[in-house]
Amino acid sequence: MINVAVIGYGFAGRSFHSYLVGLDEGLNLHTISTRNPERQALARKEYPNVSVVGDFEEVLSNDAIDLVVLATPHNTHRDLAVQAMNAGKNVVTDKIISMNEQEAIEMAQASEDNGVLFSVFHNRRWDWDYLTMQKVIADGYLGTPYLFESAIMRYGQPGRWRGVKEESGGILYDWGAHLVDQALQLVDSRIDHIYCQIQDNKWDTDIGSYVQLNLNFENGVIYRVEVGNLSMYHRPRFHALGDEGAFVKTGIDPQEPFMKEGRIDDAVEEEQHHAQIWTNVGDKKHFSIPSVRGSWRGYYRNVAETLVGKAELIVTPAQMVRLMRVYDAAMLSAERGQSIPLGI
């Protein structure tokens, strides 16, 4: 049994990490660490058999703890992760891994130097919509894809630290971290150049209200990521075009509301959000399909199996360093108003 400490008991620490860790048979939720007295009381109420502490040092000095999970603001990830790995702990950080590529490199290096596991919580590789699009492409309905559009467009002011650029990194660093990660996993090609635009309107924050990132791959694929918090219209989650077909998927992966209720395995998707496909392949030219069912439990299952030598790590430090190289270029592109070559 692998003993786990979750650092932070806000929304991510409570609803995602503590809950999902507790579901895995190979992991034991051993400790929750938060400096907030009210959250300490809540954690003790919800997990009476789990140790609740306020000091990160207590976690690092406890030899019983094998894995440290960081559910803290983005700007804390590098320092806390390196500190934990230097103490001999395996580490998972919530996304986004860090504020820039250099921090990600330092985190990856700490993992290598100390011989410990390091990964980032990209649970949305197990999203139903993403898995469905992968299957549709593999089944050949699109032919050769040439355009992907991935969007999360909502209306509402971001709260707490997520609305503070110094702590969060900006609008692309929250939901966008998942969208860019999915793009890098889906398209088997190096990125030739990128172009990023960020707008800032209405809300009393400094993170931006809209971002569009165009990833231009060397194989000709264009992958467009859009994230907005000032959109009264929710664009399709995915829109993909190939030389033989088209794919449109609306709605958001259904697991989160069920997870909040403590029953993620009961997640269901409304039929109106089934993927729509138009294709020249096969007899049917237009049809819908139910989503491929994934589970966010798969992330921690992989971490647990990797730690006992039964699997290879799915979300790796090298992947995350590449992700942050894209982010650094995106911020430079937005600042300069021009395309930035990459070649990665």
Secondary structure as the mmCIF struct_conf table of DSSP 4:
data_model
#
loop_
_struct_conf.conf_type_id
_struct_conf.id
_struct_conf.beg_label_comp_id
_struct_conf.beg_label_asym_id
_struct_conf.beg_label_seq_id
_struct_conf.end_label_comp_id
_struct_conf.end_label_asym_id
_struct_conf.end_label_seq_id
STRN STRN1 ILE A 2 ILE A 7
BEND BEND1 GLY A 10 GLY A 10
HELX_RH_AL_P HELX_RH_AL_P1 PHE A 11 PHE A 11
HELX_RH_PI_P HELX_RH_PI_P1 ALA A 12 SER A 18
HELX_RH_AL_P HELX_RH_AL_P2 TYR A 19 LEU A 23
TURN_TY1_P TURN_TY1_P1 GLU A 25 GLY A 26
STRN STRN2 LEU A 27 SER A 33
BEND BEND2 ARG A 35 ARG A 35
HELX_RH_AL_P HELX_RH_AL_P3 PRO A 37 GLU A 46
TURN_TY1_P TURN_TY1_P2 PRO A 48 ASN A 49
BEND BEND3 VAL A 50 VAL A 50
STRN STRN3 SER A 51 VAL A 53
BEND BEND4 GLY A 54 GLY A 54
HELX_RH_AL_P HELX_RH_AL_P4 PHE A 56 LEU A 60
TURN_TY1_P TURN_TY1_P3 SER A 61 SER A 61
TURN_TY1_P TURN_TY1_P4 ASP A 63 ALA A 64
STRN STRN4 LEU A 67 LEU A 70
BEND BEND5 THR A 72 THR A 72
HELX_RH_3T_P HELX_RH_3T_P1 HIS A 74 THR A 76
HELX_RH_AL_P HELX_RH_AL_P5 HIS A 77 ASN A 86
TURN_TY1_P TURN_TY1_P5 ALA A 87 GLY A 88
STRN STRN5 ASN A 90 ASP A 94
BEND BEND6 LYS A 95 ILE A 96
BEND BEND7 MET A 99 ASN A 100
HELX_RH_AL_P HELX_RH_AL_P6 GLU A 101 ASN A 114
TURN_TY1_P TURN_TY1_P6 GLY A 115 GLY A 115
STRN STRN6 PHE A 118 PHE A 121
HELX_RH_3T_P HELX_RH_3T_P2 ASN A 123 TRP A 126
HELX_RH_AL_P HELX_RH_AL_P7 TRP A 128 ALA A 138
TURN_TY1_P TURN_TY1_P7 ASP A 139 LEU A 142
BEND BEND8 GLY A 143 THR A 144
STRN STRN7 PRO A 145 MET A 153
STRN STRN8 TYR A 155 TYR A 155
BEND BEND9 GLY A 156 GLY A 156
HELX_RH_3T_P HELX_RH_3T_P3 ARG A 160 GLY A 163
HELX_RH_AL_P HELX_RH_AL_P8 LYS A 165 SER A 168
HELX_RH_3T_P HELX_RH_3T_P4 ILE A 171 TYR A 173
TURN_TY1_P TURN_TY1_P8 ASP A 174 ASP A 174
HELX_RH_AL_P HELX_RH_AL_P9 TRP A 175 LEU A 186
BEND BEND10 SER A 189 SER A 189
STRN STRN9 ILE A 191 GLN A 199
BEND BEND11 LYS A 202 ASP A 204
BEND BEND12 ASP A 206 ILE A 207
BEND BEND13 SER A 209 SER A 209
STRN STRN10 TYR A 210 PHE A 217
TURN_TY1_P TURN_TY1_P9 GLU A 218 ASN A 219
BEND BEND14 GLY A 220 GLY A 220
STRN STRN11 ILE A 222 GLY A 228
BEND BEND15 ASN A 229 ASN A 229
STRN STRN12 LEU A 230 LEU A 230
BEND BEND16 MET A 232 TYR A 233
BEND BEND17 ARG A 237 ARG A 237
STRN STRN13 PHE A 238 GLY A 242
BEND BEND18 ASP A 243 GLU A 244
STRN STRN14 GLY A 245 LYS A 249
BEND BEND19 GLY A 251 GLY A 251
TURN_TY1_P TURN_TY1_P10 PRO A 254 PRO A 254
HELX_RH_AL_P HELX_RH_AL_P10 GLN A 255 LYS A 260
TURN_TY1_P TURN_TY1_P11 GLU A 261 GLY A 262
HELX_RH_3T_P HELX_RH_3T_P5 ILE A 264 ASP A 266
HELX_RH_3T_P HELX_RH_3T_P6 GLU A 271 HIS A 273
BEND BEND20 HIS A 274 HIS A 274
STRN STRN15 ALA A 275 THR A 279
BEND BEND21 ASN A 280 ASP A 283
BEND BEND22 LYS A 285 LYS A 285
STRN STRN16 HIS A 286 ILE A 289
HELX_LH_PP_P HELX_LH_PP_P1 PRO A 290 ARG A 293
TURN_TY1_P TURN_TY1_P12 TRP A 296 TRP A 296
HELX_RH_AL_P HELX_RH_AL_P11 ARG A 297 LEU A 307
TURN_TY1_P TURN_TY1_P13 VAL A 308 GLY A 309
BEND BEND23 LYS A 310 ALA A 311
BEND BEND24 ILE A 314 VAL A 315
HELX_RH_AL_P HELX_RH_AL_P12 PRO A 317 ARG A 336
TURN_TY1_P TURN_TY1_P14 GLY A 337 GLY A 337
BEND BEND25 GLN A 338 GLN A 338
STRN STRN17 ILE A 340 PRO A 341
#
